[in-house]
């Protein structure tokens, strides 16, 4: 429901005709938790680190790709009743193949206390 409203708001040429006239994101002092506002509804939001960097590409002519960004964090917007995540890292990444990626794909940190 919220995703459809955001898409409609971003795709409209004349935003004044929409019932959702405002789109806002505010973070608290910790920088990890905040509030997402669309129209007059408020949703809790959290900033999470991804287990790996994701590259973003764009095409202008359907033939060649241009790298636009390296994405290392995502904003998770929840319903009002949902619990906030306990960790600051999204354990499973963005796609099913990245399930538990930190444990399965990356080398463990060495124990330097030996």
Buried (B, 14 or more C-beta within 10 A) or exposed (E): EBEEBBEEBEEEEEEEEBEBEEBEBEBEEEEBBBBBBBBEEEBBBBBBEBBEEBEEEEEEEEEEEEEEEEEEBBEBBBEEEEEEBEEEEBBBBBEEEBEEBBEEEEEEEEEEEE
